[in-house]
Every structure is written in C-alpha cells, then in structure tokens.
C-alpha cells in the first residue's frame, strides 16, 4: 500500500485551454508567474505556452527531503510538449517514470518527445514507461453519419524502446518509486449510467476489421496519499466514469479518505447526458479539491462549480500548478 507523502505538486504541462487571468485559490498558481520565474522577460505570444486537445501532468511528491516525480501522460503531439516544457521550467532530469493512462493519441502522441527529453536529461539512462498491454490496438470513432474515423495509433512497445524507454507492461496495480505512487489496474465498472465512450471502436485481433470498444478497459489512474489530507487521484480521461474511478480509489485506500481528483472527466459530447448523475454522486466523496480539465467540457465544469463552489473546483489550464 502507499506510504503517505508530505505534499504533492502537479504542473499542467498540456491541456485543452489556457487561463492566466482568472483568480485562483491559494493552492493554485497561474501560468504567467511561472513563465516569468523561468525566463519570460516580456509578455508575448511567443513567450507563452500553447494548448491542444490532450493532457500531460508532471506530478512531484515529497517526503522529508526526498522527492520523486512522474509524468502522467504526454499530450497529443511532440510540438506542444516541447514548446511548453522549457517555458514552464520542467526539469526532465527529475522525472523518473512516465505513466500512460490509456491508448489514445491525445495522451500518447507526445511520448517520443517526453522519452527523448527524459533520456537526454538522464545521461542516456532508459526511462521507465508504464503501460497496459491492451493500449496498442488502433482505435476509431463512429461519426453520426456512420463513417468510421480512425484514431492515430500510439507508438508501440518496440518503438518506445527504440526511443530509450524501459517498457513496463501490466494490467495489475503497481506501487512505484519508494511507495510514493500507485498506478491502478483495470477499473471496475459499477455505476449504471457510466457506460464508457459511445461509438468507440478498436481493431480486431487479426487487424482485418473494427469491433465495438466502449469500455476502453486499458484505462488506469494514478494516486498519491498525502499525510493528514488523503488520497489525490489523477484521472486522465475517465472513460471508466469518474465516479467509478473514485469508487475504486475509495475501496482501495479505505479508511484513508479521498482528498482531490484532477484530470479529464469525459463529460462532454454524448456523455453530457450523465452530468446530473455524475455531479450528484461526486458529492459522496467529500472532495476538497476538484480540478477538471481536458475532456470534461464546459457544461460539466459549470455544473461542478454550481454544486461544490469555487473553493473546491478550480478548472485545469496549461501552466497551472497545484500544491496539496
């Protein structure tokens, strides 16, 4: 089981939006002050980060005088990660592992850049990349017209190893880096209304056809236990349903309470219909921090703020840093 840490800090390296003007609570800081600390001398478009449809977090946990850091997902492409990281002062030499949440391009497209950067900063040492064996079949979407739109395949394990990764593939839960971080196994689907990603497909085993894949069973989440507060859950897309994610975390870590959840809640597009049930059930977890981003959608974010207030809900944006 996890050993509690003193605090956890996470930097939003890639997300769908930017927001350096909205006020934030004390545990959150904005992009522009961080850019200035890391060399921005004047405010300009060139000096700022960019947003893209995807997610990447740099999560640092501290206990005593010892810190460990992982990258949780790598965003949709190399460019956005390579643009944002130096502007935000990301020190790739401190990143000891990359955790991939699931096999979608918007979370894995930037893996080549992430691996190259961490390996280079580590003097050529391979970087552990934690994956699920089911992540590597190509996926697709069914459009309203019935047309199948393929999703770009993510780098396969051989390609990741060629880049300098030490690929650790498992469907089971894992505790890593001196018990600082917990990577979930497959997430139980319990609620009646969280039914995955409607219209989502994957390649058949023989590669000759497409088959329905709404549940995206390869999805996992990351967790850290902060002493005196509780468990912080990082969920990249919540294809399992954010309530299912949090139920699994609560069941796993009980009696330690849940404290925070951050990431994508996948309550946009067809899943807007389950916003009321999701928001109602989120109230049962007693969360102190909710940081919705990426695929959550503005309607769900608005509903969360109305239900839990601005002291609890602080939407994610590129360059924001949360300290818990």
ZADRENTI-409933 format. One line per field, with one value per residue (C-alpha): residue number from 1; residue in three letters; x, y, z. Coordinates in steps of 0.001 Angstrom, whole numbers, m for minus. Layout:
N
pos: (NUM	...)
code: (ALA	...)
xx: (X	...)
yy: (Y	...)
zz: (Z	...)
//
This chain:
324
pos: (1	2	3	4	5	6	7	8	9	10	11	12	13	14	15	16	17	18	19	20	21	22	23	24	25	26	27	28	29	30	31	32	33	34	35	36	37	38	39	40	41	42	43	44	45	46	47	48	49	50	51	52	53	54	55	56	57	58	59	60	61	62	63	64	65	66	67	68	69	70	71	72	73	74	75	76	77	78	79	80	81	82	83	84	85	86	87	88	89	90	91	92	93	94	95	96	97	98	99	100	101	102	103	104	105	106	107	108	109	110	111	112	113	114	115	116	117	118	119	120	121	122	123	124	125	126	127	128	129	130	131	132	133	134	135	136	137	138	139	140	141	142	143	144	145	146	147	148	149	150	151	152	153	154	155	156	157	158	159	160	161	162	163	164	165	166	167	168	169	170	171	172	173	174	175	176	177	178	179	180	181	182	183	184	185	186	187	188	189	190	191	192	193	194	195	196	197	198	199	200	201	202	203	204	205	206	207	208	209	210	211	212	213	214	215	216	217	218	219	220	221	222	223	224	225	226	227	228	229	230	231	232	233	234	235	236	237	238	239	240	241	242	243	244	245	246	247	248	249	250	251	252	253	254	255	256	257	258	259	260	261	262	263	264	265	266	267	268	269	270	271	272	273	274	275	276	277	278	279	280	281	282	283	284	285	286	287	288	289	290	291	292	293	294	295	296	297	298	299	300	301	302	303	304	305	306	307	308	309	310	311	312	313	314	315	316	317	318	319	320	321	322	323	324)
code: (UNK	UNK	UNK	UNK	UNK	UNK	UNK	UNK	UNK	UNK	UNK	UNK	UNK	UNK	UNK	UNK	UNK	UNK	UNK	UNK	UNK	UNK	UNK	UNK	UNK	UNK	UNK	UNK	UNK	UNK	UNK	UNK	UNK	UNK	UNK	UNK	UNK	UNK	UNK	UNK	UNK	UNK	UNK	UNK	UNK	UNK	UNK	UNK	UNK	UNK	UNK	UNK	UNK	UNK	UNK	UNK	UNK	UNK	UNK	UNK	UNK	UNK	UNK	UNK	UNK	UNK	UNK	UNK	UNK	UNK	UNK	UNK	UNK	UNK	UNK	UNK	UNK	UNK	UNK	UNK	UNK	UNK	UNK	UNK	UNK	UNK	UNK	UNK	UNK	UNK	UNK	UNK	UNK	UNK	UNK	UNK	UNK	UNK	UNK	UNK	UNK	UNK	UNK	UNK	UNK	UNK	UNK	UNK	UNK	UNK	UNK	UNK	UNK	UNK	UNK	UNK	UNK	UNK	UNK	UNK	UNK	UNK	UNK	UNK	UNK	UNK	UNK	UNK	UNK	UNK	UNK	UNK	UNK	UNK	UNK	UNK	UNK	UNK	UNK	UNK	UNK	UNK	UNK	UNK	UNK	UNK	UNK	UNK	UNK	UNK	UNK	UNK	UNK	UNK	UNK	UNK	UNK	UNK	UNK	UNK	UNK	UNK	UNK	UNK	UNK	UNK	UNK	UNK	UNK	UNK	UNK	UNK	UNK	UNK	UNK	UNK	UNK	UNK	UNK	UNK	UNK	UNK	UNK	UNK	UNK	UNK	UNK	UNK	UNK	UNK	UNK	UNK	UNK	UNK	UNK	UNK	UNK	UNK	UNK	UNK	UNK	UNK	UNK	UNK	UNK	UNK	UNK	UNK	UNK	UNK	UNK	UNK	UNK	UNK	UNK	UNK	UNK	UNK	UNK	UNK	UNK	UNK	UNK	UNK	UNK	UNK	UNK	UNK	UNK	UNK	UNK	UNK	UNK	UNK	UNK	UNK	UNK	UNK	UNK	UNK	UNK	UNK	UNK	UNK	UNK	UNK	UNK	UNK	UNK	UNK	UNK	UNK	UNK	UNK	UNK	UNK	UNK	UNK	UNK	UNK	UNK	UNK	UNK	UNK	UNK	UNK	UNK	UNK	UNK	UNK	UNK	UNK	UNK	UNK	UNK	UNK	UNK	UNK	UNK	UNK	UNK	UNK	UNK	UNK	UNK	UNK	UNK	UNK	UNK	UNK	UNK	UNK	UNK	UNK	UNK	UNK	UNK	UNK	UNK	UNK	UNK	UNK	UNK	UNK	UNK	UNK	UNK	UNK	UNK	UNK	UNK	UNK	UNK	UNK	UNK	UNK	UNK	UNK	UNK	UNK	UNK	UNK	UNK	UNK)
xx: (0	1061	3183	1926	3942	4182	2813	2174	2582	1316	2020	m369	2046	m573	m4324	m7109	m7124	m5113	m6222	m3815	m6382	m8927	m8426	m7435	m7284	m4033	m3073	m3033	m683	m1032	988	2336	4106	5739	6822	8437	10281	11708	12880	9973	11062	8061	4505	4081	2545	5976	6724	3628	2611	71	m2991	m4027	m6608	m4831	m3341	51	817	4141	3439	6030	5592	7776	8501	11071	13938	13229	11192	10034	8384	6493	4906	1286	535	2394	m214	m1235	1965	5652	5392	3117	5177	8475	7110	5568	8165	11097	8857	7468	10884	10295	13455	13359	16257	13867	11265	11752	8884	6154	2703	401	m3252	m4692	m4023	m5323	m3335	m4238	m2380	378	1202	3865	5552	8505	9371	8856	11092	13809	13822	13984	16620	18776	18457	19334	22578	21122	19561	16335	13176	10505	7251	4287	1650	m1217	m860	m4242	m3253	m1703	m4553	m5587	m8841	m11515	m14663	m18066	m19306	m23020	m23086	m21937	m18497	m15595	m12809	m9567	m7589	m3846	m2147	117	3808	4106	6416	9229	9113	9118	12167	13963	13448	15021	12082	12113	8564	6768	3528	994	m2765	m2227	m1923	1619	3330	6390	9202	9522	5745	5099	2801	108	m896	m4285	m5117	m8262	m11095	m14296	m17416	m20082	m22449	m25425	m25023	m21262	m21151	m17875	m17315	m20288	m19245	m15662	m14025	m10781	m9048	m9863	m7086	m6331	m6381	m8927	m11944	m13243	m15074	m17010	m14840	m16895	m15331	m11637	m10568	m6869	m7507	m5805	m5388	m2543	m2826	m784	m1583	m878	m379	m3174	m5313	m5963	m5628	m5130	m6427	m5168	m7561	m6677	m9946	m12299	m13614	m14490	m16547	m15098	m17467	m16234	m12665	m13267	m15220	m12314	m9877	m12065	m12408	m8676	m7432	m10146	m10087	m7864	m10263	m10152	m8964	m8693	m9322	m7684	m7785	m10341	m13812	m15136	m18478	m18610	m20225	m22505	m21638	m23195	m26369	m24829	m23689	m26541	m25956	m22175	m22269	m24758	m22623	m19388	m20833	m20493	m16682	m16185	m13526	m11654	m10082	m11623	m9541	m11489	m9727	m9170	m12330	m14569	m16394	m17682	m21173	m19890	m17335	m20088	m22277	m19416	m18802	m22503	m22628	m19377	m18262	m15165	m13185	m13331	m13491	m10557	m10545	m7284	m5359	m1879	784	m1292	494	m1463	139	m1632)
yy: (0	3610	5324	8870	11784	15268	17024	16608	19231	18859	21059	21087	20743	20114	20676	21937	25503	28453	30800	33207	35821	34083	34283	31050	29740	29755	26189	27053	29323	30537	30211	33761	33974	30612	31758	34839	32728	30680	33451	35303	38973	40390	39282	37987	35154	33719	33655	31749	28113	26625	24488	21392	18636	16369	16085	15850	16422	16485	15139	15601	14048	14949	13133	14614	15745	13258	13984	11702	12850	11186	12407	11346	11183	13158	15092	14772	15583	16327	20032	21089	19237	20560	24123	24177	22284	24740	27770	26270	25211	21464	19689	16384	15068	14806	12708	9051	7471	8118	6681	6301	6298	4649	4119	7307	9752	12801	11246	9349	11405	13339	10217	10383	13902	13001	9941	11734	14615	12437	10088	13022	14721	11432	10949	8215	6052	4346	5872	3512	3851	2171	852	m1628	m4417	m3538	5	m715	m1762	1078	2818	4637	6726	6195	9541	10495	9741	6191	6860	5307	7787	6012	7401	7647	4620	5285	4253	513	m1015	m1650	1975	3169	1015	2341	5835	4851	3599	657	m508	m1957	m3518	m4776	m4944	m5180	m2375	m1216	775	2655	4953	4083	3695	7307	6494	3901	3002	1349	m1839	m2122	m69	m1911	m638	m372	2527	2003	5271	5357	3274	4367	6042	5562	4742	3901	1060	m888	m3087	m6773	m9128	m10031	m6367	m7033	m5231	m2943	m4066	m2173	m936	1487	486	1094	m1400	m431	2850	3374	6221	7440	8061	9645	9630	12995	12757	14354	15041	11889	10399	12551	10843	11704	10519	11350	10800	8852	6652	4290	7119	9466	8067	4537	5830	7411	4423	2173	4564	4764	989	520	3010	2888	4024	6778	9382	10824	14437	15514	14493	16058	15411	14732	13582	12864	14575	16221	15171	12134	11953	15345	13375	11872	15171	15314	11778	12251	15549	14166	11104	13095	14697	11395	11503	14624	16030	19170	19800	19109	20116	19260	19599	18200	16280	17378	20017	23448	22286	19747	22187	24759	22153	21185	24801	25311	22152	22430	26055	27862	26993	23319	23416	25049	24134	22940	25008	24886	26191	25997	24460	22856	22203	19851)
zz: (0	m439	2182	2856	1469	2929	m154	m3846	m6559	m10098	m13080	m16026	m18924	m21629	m21583	m23818	m22526	m21268	m18490	m16823	m15828	m13617	m9865	m8138	m4553	m2602	m3509	m7245	m9195	m12775	m15975	m16343	m12951	m13649	m17112	m15559	m12988	m15846	m18104	m19757	m19941	m21794	m22345	m25870	m27813	m28430	m24722	m23689	m23808	m26174	m25607	m27530	m27155	m24713	m21255	m19592	m15921	m14109	m10620	m7851	m4403	m1406	1822	4168	1987	m818	m3951	m6741	m9959	m12774	m15968	m16255	m19981	m22620	m24561	m28212	m30101	m29708	m30550	m27726	m25109	m26494	m26601	m23129	m21082	m21356	m20911	m17707	m16418	m16462	m15285	m17128	m15053	m12074	m13931	m13022	m14915	m17453	m16740	m19739	m18724	m21863	m25539	m27153	m29294	m27172	m24228	m26029	m29126	m27221	m25824	m28276	m27122	m23461	m23711	m25672	m23176	m20064	m21509	m22614	m19224	m17519	m19460	m21625	m18926	m20073	m18638	m17261	m19202	m17506	m19911	m20097	m22700	m24201	m25158	m28510	m30767	m33047	m32126	m34121	m33706	m35275	m36585	m36556	m40292	m39571	m41063	m39169	m38399	m37422	m34495	m34979	m33456	m30492	m30514	m29916	m27275	m29782	m30920	m27326	m26539	m29615	m28219	m24901	m22846	m20480	m21114	m18089	m19299	m16781	m16255	m12466	m9888	m9228	m6484	m7692	m6553	m2862	m2450	m3452	m6388	m7069	m10615	m10741	m12534	m14606	m13142	m12108	m13878	m11192	m11897	m14185	m16096	m16824	m19973	m21482	m24829	m27184	m30743	m29814	m31774	m31821	m34359	m34168	m33085	m36707	m37770	m40506	m39044	m36296	m33162	m30502	m27623	m25493	m22163	m23005	m20355	m20610	m18772	m15377	m12898	m10676	m6929	m4128	m393	1258	5006	7030	3935	1968	m1483	m4567	m7727	m11213	m13907	m17475	m19333	m17058	m19831	m16973	m15478	m12893	m10256	m10977	m10765	m7380	m6047	m6943	m5269	m2151	m1955	m2464	108	2783	5561	4128	2688	m800	m909	m4545	m8129	m11169	m14890	m17593	m16542	m20075	m19561	m22978	m26280	m25809	m22101	m21364	m20667	m17490	m15970	m13388	m12059	m12036	m10149	m7624	m6917	m6710	m3603	m1746	m1781	325	m2004	m1013	m4446	m7861	m10890	m14062	m17397	m20873	m21907	m19030	m21085	m20111	m19210	m16700	m15301	m14813	m13094	m10788	m9765	m9066	m6954	m4985	m5217	m6399	m3275	m4287	m8099	m9916	m13617	m15081	m17648	m19143	m16776	m13616	m10624	m7793	m4403	m1979)
//
